[in-house]
């Protein structure tokens, strides 16, 4: 795995010359998220496609898992995945099952 400094150098080399400071900050933020995710996957492992599909199918089948009727609300799923996919924790009302609960931050 390359060092953070090497990754930043590569990132800066690949960005256009007319990029704003805000865009550089965002790219560094994304790079940091990717590095942390790769480290988390290395340490804690990952789920196979089959495992993920199994978890989602159980979650969507649970009554009140996604709505009062127990049926999946595609708009709600999209909102949750969009928000959580950006690194944000689930919020009250997401009604995520325990296996999808946010992990506690490890102290350094």
N, C-alpha and C positions, 0 to 999 in steps of 0.2 A: 504494500500500500504506500502511495506517495505521501509526502509530508503536506501539511496544510499550506506552507509557504510555496511549495512547488505547484499545488493545485491553484493557488491564487495567481501565481505568475502565468500559468497556462490560461486561466480564465481571462486575465487582463490582455494577454496576447490575442485571444480570439474575439474580444469585444471590438465593436467599431470605434474609430477615433472620436466620433462626435457624440459619444454616449454621455448622459448626465450622471452626476454624482449619485442621485437617487437610484438610477438604474444599476449603477455599480453596486450600491448597497444592497439592492434587491437580489442581484446575482450572487453576492457574497452570502446573503441570508439563505438562499436556495442551496448553494454549495455546502454550507454548514449543515443544513437539514439532511442533505444526501449523505454527507460523511457520517453524521450521527446514526442515520437509519442503517447504513451499511455496517457500522460497528455493532449496532443492536442486533442485526440479523446474524452477524458473525458470532456474537456471544450467546444470543438466545435462540438462534435458529429461525426458520421460516415455516410457513404453512404451505402444504401442497395445494394445488388447485382443487383437488378432491376434498381435502379437509376444509378449505374455505367455503366451498359450495355446500358442504354438509352443515357447517355452522350457520350460514345464511339461511338455508332452507329450514332449519329448526327454528331460527329466530323469527322468520317471516310466518311460520305456521302457528306460533304461539298466540293465543288470544291476548289482545291488548298489546301485542308486541309492536305493532305499527299503527294501530287504530282501534277504536272501540269494537269493530266487528271482527278483528283478528286478520283482516285482509291487508295486504301490503299497500301502502299509499306511495306510488312511485315518486310523487313530488317531494314527500317527506324523506324518502330514501335518498333522493338526489341532493336535497339540502344538507342532510347529515354527512353524506360522503364528500360533498364539496367542502364543507367546513372542516371536517376531521382530516381530510386529505391534505389540507394546508397546514397540518400540524396542530390544529386547535383541538382542545379536549371536547368531548361531548358536553352538552348543556342540559339543564333540567328540561324535561319534555321529550328528549330523544328516546328515552325508554329503551336503552341498549341493554342486552342481557349481560350477565356478569363476565362472560368470556371476552367481551369487547370492551370492558372497563379500561379506563386509562391506567397505564402503569405508573407507579410512583417513581419520581425522579431519584436516581441513584446519587448519593452524596459523593462528592469528589474529594 
